[in-house]
């Protein structure tokens, strides 16, 4: 009897070891975990992966793309089962993405861009977001006036929004960009605040609107405006649906609108697509868009004076 028990115990341990060996290792790589939207996507994807029994690891390289390339090489050499790039243009780590493809490791992208070696990119239609933001801001300004532009071309999606602004400006000849600022990341809120303080000191009441390619610098611009020129009638709008931006909109500040991207929805869609790929299938498409919605005081049920 003792021998039977010992044999059964050994079998159970062997089975447990076999199950552990079969666990799916998924590695998330991003240079922007300090960004609230990026972190939301990473944590949401991790939760979705864990629901599926995956072991999900998050690697952040703090805005260092050289380090991102190096850590991705390490990840490929460690033979992870799948790689998820978040808020990254795969072309910026093109050699490493190709290396993963050669090793048979699927790569998906959240809030990035398409690439021949990436199975699927899950994102918003960022060009359309840029045009929607621009039209909403310009119409709120009455179709004329001067704007300040906050942008960050290093991020593929954010750059598409900038291109959407450029396209929309052609339809609004009475809107002029009188100042712009490339936002530094990490620290986009503080960078936006410092830049806006300097811009306000230079242009003051000449500014009618602030176009923020993402909410963080728009929040900084609002903080600067409250400090430097609180009675200004300028209008600030951005993209992402950042909780602090929404609070500012609800509080009837200069911040009047943000387009909320569905970051948890992107993570869910990404996990669903990766599950299909890991099961031996293919993604539904090489790029999948998740819709966004405009948040304003009116949509929040607030009447501002």
C-alpha positions in Angstrom: 0.0 0.0 0.0 2.8 2.4 0.9 4.5 1.6 -2.4 1.2 2.5 -4.3 0.9 5.8 -2.4 4.5 6.6 -3.1 4.0 5.8 -6.8 0.8 7.9 -7.0 2.6 10.8 -5.2 5.4 10.6 -7.7 3.0 10.6 -10.6 1.2 13.7 -9.2 4.5 15.6 -8.9 5.5 14.6 -12.4 2.1 15.8 -13.7 2.4 19.1 -11.9 5.9 19.6 -13.3 4.7 18.8 -16.8 1.8 21.3 -16.4 4.2 24.0 -15.1 6.5 23.3 -18.1 3.6 23.9 -20.4 2.7 27.2 -18.9 2.6 30.0 -21.5 5.1 32.8 -20.9 4.1 36.2 -22.3 6.4 39.2 -22.0 5.1 42.8 -22.3 7.8 45.3 -23.3 7.3 49.1 -23.3 9.4 52.2 -22.8 6.5 54.2 -21.3 5.1 52.4 -18.2 5.1 55.8 -16.4 2.4 56.9 -18.8 -1.1 56.3 -17.3 -2.7 54.9 -20.5 0.3 52.6 -21.2 0.3 51.3 -17.6 -3.5 50.8 -17.8 -3.0 48.7 -21.0 -0.2 46.7 -19.5 -2.0 45.9 -16.3 -5.3 45.1 -18.1 -3.5 42.8 -20.5 -1.7 41.1 -17.6 -5.0 40.5 -15.9 -6.5 39.1 -19.2 -3.5 36.9 -19.6 -3.6 35.5 -16.1 -7.3 34.7 -16.6 -6.0 32.4 -19.4 -3.4 30.8 -17.3 -0.5 32.7 -18.9 2.6 33.9 -16.9 2.8 37.6 -17.9 5.9 39.6 -17.2 6.1 43.4 -17.7 9.4 45.0 -18.7 9.7 48.8 -18.8 12.8 50.6 -20.1 12.0 54.2 -19.0 12.0 55.8 -22.5 15.2 54.1 -23.5 14.8 52.5 -26.9 18.3 51.1 -26.9 17.5 49.3 -23.7 14.2 48.2 -25.2 16.0 46.5 -28.1 18.4 44.9 -25.7 15.7 43.5 -23.4 13.7 42.3 -26.3 16.8 40.3 -27.5 17.1 38.9 -24.0 13.4 37.9 -24.1 13.7 36.2 -27.5 16.8 34.3 -26.3 15.0 33.2 -23.2 12.4 31.6 -25.6 9.3 33.3 -24.3 6.1 32.1 -25.9 4.8 35.6 -27.1 5.8 39.2 -26.9 3.4 42.2 -26.5 4.8 45.6 -27.5 2.8 48.5 -25.9 2.9 52.2 -27.1 5.9 51.4 -29.4 6.5 51.6 -33.1 7.8 48.1 -34.0 10.0 49.8 -36.6 12.1 51.3 -33.7 13.0 47.7 -32.7 12.8 46.3 -36.2 15.8 44.0 -35.9 14.5 42.5 -32.7 11.0 42.1 -34.0 12.5 40.2 -37.0 14.6 38.2 -34.6 11.4 37.1 -32.8 9.7 36.2 -36.1 12.7 34.0 -37.0 12.5 32.3 -33.6 8.8 31.6 -34.2 7.7 33.9 -31.3 4.5 35.8 -32.1 4.6 39.5 -31.5 1.5 41.7 -31.1 1.2 45.4 -30.6 -1.1 47.5 -28.5 -1.3 51.3 -29.3 1.5 50.9 -31.8 1.6 50.5 -35.6 1.5 47.8 -38.2 4.7 45.9 -39.1 5.3 42.9 -41.4 6.7 40.9 -38.4 3.8 41.9 -36.0 0.8 39.6 -36.1 -1.7 42.3 -35.2 -1.8 45.9 -33.9 -4.7 46.8 -31.6 -5.2 50.6 -31.4 -7.5 53.5 -31.9 -7.6 55.1 -35.4 -5.2 57.8 -34.2 -5.4 59.9 -37.4 -9.2 60.0 -37.0 -8.8 60.9 -33.3 -6.5 63.8 -34.4 -9.1 65.1 -36.8 -11.9 64.7 -34.3 -10.0 66.5 -31.6 -9.1 69.3 -34.0 -12.6 69.8 -35.3 -14.1 69.7 -31.7 -11.6 72.3 -30.5 -11.9 74.5 -33.6 -15.7 74.5 -33.5 -15.6 75.3 -29.7 -13.4 78.3 -30.7 -15.9 79.5 -33.3 -13.8 78.4 -36.2 -11.1 81.1 -35.7 -8.2 82.0 -33.4 -4.8 81.0 -32.3 -3.8 77.6 -30.8 -0.9 76.1 -29.0 0.1 72.6 -30.1 1.6 70.0 -27.7 2.9 66.9 -29.6 5.1 63.9 -29.3 6.1 62.5 -32.7 8.2 59.7 -31.2 5.1 57.7 -30.4 3.5 56.3 -33.6 -0.1 56.8 -32.6 0.5 60.3 -31.2 2.2 61.2 -34.4 -0.8 60.1 -36.4 -2.9 62.5 -34.3 -0.5 65.3 -35.2 -1.0 64.5 -38.9 -4.8 64.6 -38.3 -4.3 68.1 -37.0 -2.3 69.1 -40.0 -5.0 67.8 -42.3 -7.8 69.6 -40.4 -6.0 72.9 -40.4 -6.4 73.0 -44.2 -10.1 73.3 -43.7 -9.9 76.0 -41.1 -7.8 78.9 -42.6 -8.7 81.2 -39.7 -7.0 78.9 -37.1 -3.3 79.6 -36.6 -0.7 77.6 -34.6 1.2 80.4 -32.9 3.4 78.1 -30.6 4.1 74.4 -30.3 6.1 72.2 -28.0 7.5 68.7 -28.3 6.5 67.0 -25.0 9.2 65.2 -23.0 8.4 61.7 -21.7 8.7 60.7 -18.8 7.2 63.7 -16.9 4.8 65.0 -19.6 2.5 66.9 -17.1 5.4 68.9 -15.6 6.9 69.4 -19.0 3.6 70.7 -20.4 3.1 73.0 -17.4 6.6 74.6 -17.7 6.3 75.0 -21.5 2.8 76.5 -21.1 4.0 79.0 -18.5 6.6 80.2 -20.9 4.2 80.3 -23.8 1.6 82.3 -21.7 4.3 84.8 -20.8 5.0 85.3 -24.5 1.6 85.2 -26.0 -0.9 85.7 -23.1 -4.4 86.6 -24.3 -3.5 85.9 -27.9 -4.1 82.2 -27.1 -7.6 80.9 -27.8 -7.0 77.2 -27.7 -4.6 74.4 -26.7 -4.4 71.3 -28.8 -2.9 68.5 -26.7 -2.1 65.3 -28.6 -2.6 63.5 -25.3 -4.0 64.6 -22.0 -0.9 64.8 -19.9 0.5 68.0 -21.4 -3.0 69.4 -21.6 -3.2 68.9 -17.8 0.1 70.7 -17.5 -1.3 73.5 -19.7 -4.3 73.9 -17.4 -2.2 74.0 -14.3 -0.1 76.7 -15.9 -3.1 78.7 -17.1 -4.7 78.6 -13.6 -1.4 80.0 -12.2 -0.5 82.5 -14.9 -3.7 83.6 -16.5 -6.7 82.2 -14.7 -9.2 84.6 -16.3 -8.2 83.5 -19.8 -11.0 82.3 -22.1 -8.7 79.8 -23.8 -10.1 76.2 -24.4 -8.0 73.1 -23.8 -8.8 69.7 -25.3 -6.9 66.4 -25.5 -7.0 62.7 -26.0 -7.0 59.6 -23.7 -9.6 60.2 -21.1 -7.1 60.6 -18.3 -8.9 60.7 -14.9 -7.3 64.0 -13.9 -8.3 65.6 -17.2 -11.9 64.3 -16.7 -11.9 65.8 -13.2 -10.8 69.2 -14.7 -13.6 69.0 -17.3 -16.1 68.2 -14.6 -14.8 71.1 -12.5 -15.5 73.6 -15.4 -11.8 74.6 -15.9 -10.3 75.6 -19.2 -10.2 71.9 -20.0 -13.3 71.3 -22.1 -12.9 67.9 -23.8 -11.0 64.7 -24.1 -11.4 61.7 -26.3 -11.4 58.6 -24.1 -9.6 55.7 -25.7 -10.7 52.2 -24.5 -7.4 51.0 -23.2 -8.8 48.0 -21.3 -10.7 47.2 -24.5 -7.5 47.2 -26.4 -5.9 44.9 -23.9 -8.9 42.5 -24.0 -8.9 42.5 -27.8 -5.1 41.9 -27.8 -5.4 38.9 -25.4 -8.2 37.5 -27.6 -6.2 37.8 -30.7 -3.0 36.4 -29.1 -5.0 33.4 -27.8 -6.1 32.6 -31.3 -2.4 32.8 -32.5 -1.1 30.7 -29.6 -3.8 28.1 -30.4 -2.3 27.8 -33.9 -4.6 30.2 -35.7 -4.2 33.7 -37.0 -5.3 37.2 -36.0 -8.5 38.4 -37.5 -6.6 41.3 -39.2 -3.2 42.9 -39.1 -4.8 46.0 -37.5 -7.9 46.3 -35.3 -9.4 49.6 -34.2 -11.1 50.1 -30.8 -13.6 53.1 -30.8 -13.1 56.2 -28.7 -15.7 58.7 -27.3 -15.7 62.4 -26.6 -16.0 63.5 -22.9 -17.3 67.0 -22.3 -19.0 68.8 -19.4 -22.3 68.1 -21.1 -21.6 64.3 -21.4 -20.7 64.3 -17.7 -24.0 66.0 -16.8 -22.3 69.3 -15.8 -23.5 72.8 -16.6 -20.6 75.3 -16.6 -21.2 79.0 -16.2 
